[in-house]
Amino acid sequence: MSKIIESNYQGKYNTSTRTPLSKEDIKVDLSFGPIDLLMGSYGSCMLGTVDFYARKKGFEVNGSKSEISYEMSSEGGKVGVINVKLSFDKDYTPEQKETIETSAKDLCHVGNSLNPSIVKNYEFVYGA
């Protein structure tokens, strides 16, 4: 069954969005726009996906964080480049790092839903 995400435009670039999981509306205005929401969703999805696959392999990634920057395409109206930095508060074995990096790059649903023409640059920092 699909989930309904409801957005209400209130004029002057203000929108409120309600999801089945949120008790409060998410407010979007000129200070925090739709592309910011997309990047936040991407970062949250990667961290959640990494956690899911790490737990399947018997380790945890608590204390992780994402930082994402983006550049708009010269074609206008589209994201052209996404720079992802994922930081983890401890070091991991090479096998664990492979799980982390593969799940972040290849298994995140949001990332897999983005246009494949978007250039994605990844940086992984361990022991931060």
C-alpha positions, 0 to 999 in steps of 0.5 A: 500500500502506498503512503500519502504525503500531503503538501499544502501551498500557503502562498509566498513560497510557504508549504506545509507537508504532513507524512504518516510518520510525523505528528507535526507538519514540516514547514518549508519556506524560502529558508529551507526549500524543496531541494534541501528536503531532498538532500536531507532525505537522501542523507537520512536514507543513506544513514538508515540503510547503512545501519540496516545492513551493518546490523545484519552483519553484526555491527552498529554505526551509531554516531554517524552523520551526513553532510551533503552539498549540491550544485544545480545543473547548468541546464537549470531547474535540476540538481547536477552534482551531489557531494556526500560526506558520511562520517563515523565516530569510530574506525571499522574493519575493511569488510565493515567499511565495504558494507558501509560504503556499498550500502550507502552508494548502492542500496539507499532507496532515495539515491536509487530514485534520483536521476542517474545523470546526477554526479554523486561524489562520496567521501567516507570519514572514519574515526571522526 
